[in-house]
Amino acid sequence: MVEDAIDQQWVAPPLTLNNPLVVLKFRIAKSGEISQAHMVQGSGNDHYDLAALRAVQAVNPLPPFPPDLQKSFLDVSYRFIKQD
């Protein structure tokens, strides 16, 4: 569900690099609120990196956790890669 939501928001700008990779980390609270989003690995292209960050920000907040999930938050590492 999280992957689908982020993937629908991510629009990778056209690049000359082959298969650029961006890795973001963020926290999802039980309420669905996303916080602490930051880049762990950049692609070397600011436009591409910012597009990945905007995709995460665009889905904030996500739906709350199901009642049977007892954790108060989840830490997520998400990889953005454009493949031809």
C-alpha positions in Angstrom: 0.0 0.0 0.0 2.8 2.5 0.9 4.7 1.5 -2.2 1.7 2.0 -4.5 0.9 5.4 -3.0 4.4 6.7 -3.4 4.9 5.2 -6.9 1.7 6.9 -8.1 3.1 10.3 -6.9 6.7 9.9 -8.2 7.4 11.5 -11.5 11.1 11.0 -12.4 12.5 13.8 -14.5 14.2 12.8 -17.7 17.9 12.2 -17.2 21.0 11.2 -19.1 22.2 8.9 -16.3 21.5 5.2 -16.6 19.4 3.8 -13.8 19.8 6.5 -11.2 19.1 5.5 -7.6 17.9 7.6 -4.6 17.3 6.1 -1.2 15.1 7.9 1.3 14.4 7.0 4.9 11.4 8.2 6.8 9.2 7.3 9.8 5.5 6.4 9.6 3.6 7.0 12.8 0.6 4.8 13.8 -1.6 7.7 12.7 -0.1 7.5 9.2 1.9 10.7 9.6 5.2 10.7 7.8 8.2 12.4 9.5 12.0 12.5 9.4 12.2 12.1 5.7 15.8 12.4 4.5 18.0 11.2 1.7 20.5 8.5 2.6 21.8 8.1 -1.0 21.5 10.7 -3.7 21.6 10.2 -7.5 23.9 13.1 -8.1 21.0 15.0 -9.8 19.1 17.4 -7.6 16.0 17.4 -9.7 15.8 13.6 -9.5 16.5 13.6 -5.8 13.9 16.2 -5.1 11.3 14.4 -7.1 11.7 11.4 -4.9 11.3 13.5 -1.7 8.2 15.2 -3.2 6.6 11.8 -3.8 7.0 10.9 -0.2 5.7 14.3 1.0 2.7 14.0 -1.4 1.3 10.9 0.3 1.5 12.4 3.8 -0.4 11.3 5.7 -1.0 7.7 4.9 -3.9 5.7 6.3 -3.5 4.8 10.0 -2.1 1.4 10.9 -4.6 -1.4 11.4 -5.7 -1.8 15.0 -4.0 -5.2 15.3 -0.5 -3.7 14.5 0.8 -2.8 18.0 3.9 -0.7 16.8 3.7 3.0 17.4 5.8 3.7 14.2 7.7 2.0 11.4 11.0 3.2 10.0 11.1 2.8 6.2 13.9 2.8 3.7 12.6 3.4 0.2 14.5 3.0 -3.1 13.7 5.1 -6.1 15.2 3.8 -9.3 14.3 4.7 -12.9 14.9 1.8 -15.2 14.7 2.1 -19.0 
